[in-house]
Amino acid sequence: ALGLTAPANGQGDAAPWVLRRGGHGCGTLSASSTAIFYRADNPTMYQFGTGPRKLTSVSRPGCWINMIPAGGLVLIPEASSGCSCSFSIQTSFAFIPTKQQQR
């Protein structure tokens, strides 16, 4: 588990919370202004206010900073070639927000 301090609650006070990565939690966290991205067996997004959500279950990010939130996208470069894990799709991903998630 990773203990973090949440953004201010509107009254200037920060609220503590805990992020439990689960799965094979190696790799480094990356973040945008609205979410944290990390490996928990599969690429996972922890969106502030709604909690964790797997982005895909057919591949895995590498063990370093391989989930890059930039320009409204989440980019995951291929990092599993040569790996003997059970994820069969070795490719890069680019995720865009769905209409219902856009503000």
C-alpha positions in Angstrom: 0.0 0.0 0.0 1.1 3.5 -0.7 0.1 6.3 1.7 -0.6 9.6 -0.1 -2.2 12.9 0.8 -5.3 13.7 -1.3 -5.8 17.2 -2.7 -7.4 19.8 -0.5 -11.0 19.2 0.5 -12.2 22.7 -0.4 -11.4 24.0 3.1 -7.7 24.1 2.7 -7.2 20.8 4.6 -5.6 17.7 2.9 -7.3 14.4 3.5 -5.1 11.3 3.8 -5.9 8.1 1.8 -4.2 4.9 0.8 -3.7 3.4 -2.7 -3.5 -0.4 -2.8 -2.1 -1.5 -6.1 -2.7 -5.2 -5.9 -1.6 -7.7 -8.4 2.0 -7.7 -9.5 2.7 -4.1 -8.4 6.1 -3.5 -9.8 6.8 -0.4 -11.9 6.7 3.3 -11.1 3.5 5.4 -10.7 2.7 8.1 -13.2 0.0 10.7 -12.8 -2.1 13.4 -14.5 -4.2 16.1 -12.7 -7.1 13.7 -12.4 -5.7 10.2 -12.0 -2.8 7.9 -11.1 -1.6 5.2 -13.5 0.2 2.1 -12.5 0.7 -1.7 -13.1 -1.4 -4.0 -11.0 -1.0 -7.1 -13.2 -2.6 -5.0 -16.0 -2.6 -1.3 -16.8 -4.7 0.4 -14.1 -6.0 3.9 -13.6 -7.0 5.2 -10.2 -9.2 8.2 -11.0 -9.6 10.6 -8.1 -13.2 10.4 -6.9 -14.1 7.1 -8.6 -11.3 4.7 -7.7 -9.4 2.0 -9.7 -10.2 0.8 -13.2 -8.3 -1.6 -15.4 -7.6 -0.1 -18.8 -7.0 -3.5 -20.5 -6.5 -7.1 -19.5 -4.8 -8.4 -22.7 -1.3 -6.8 -22.1 0.9 -5.5 -19.3 3.1 -2.4 -19.0 6.8 -2.8 -18.4 8.5 -2.5 -15.0 9.5 1.1 -15.3 7.5 4.3 -16.2 5.5 2.8 -19.1 2.2 4.5 -18.7 2.5 8.1 -19.9 -0.5 10.5 -19.4 0.1 13.3 -21.9 -2.1 15.7 -23.9 -5.4 14.0 -22.8 -4.1 10.5 -23.8 -2.6 7.6 -21.9 0.3 6.1 -23.8 1.6 2.6 -23.0 4.6 1.6 -25.1 5.3 -2.1 -25.7 7.6 -3.4 -23.0 6.9 -7.2 -22.8 8.8 -8.6 -25.7 11.1 -11.3 -24.5 9.0 -11.8 -21.4 7.6 -15.2 -20.6 4.4 -14.0 -19.0 1.0 -15.1 -20.1 -0.1 -11.8 -21.8 -0.4 -12.7 -25.5 -0.6 -9.2 -27.1 2.7 -7.5 -27.4 1.8 -4.0 -28.7 1.7 -0.3 -27.8 -1.5 1.3 -26.7 -2.9 4.9 -26.9 -6.1 5.5 -24.9 -8.4 8.4 -25.3 -11.3 9.5 -23.0 -14.8 8.3 -23.8 -17.5 10.9 -24.4 -19.0 10.2 -21.0 -15.7 10.8 -19.2 -14.9 14.0 -21.0 -15.7 17.3 -19.3 
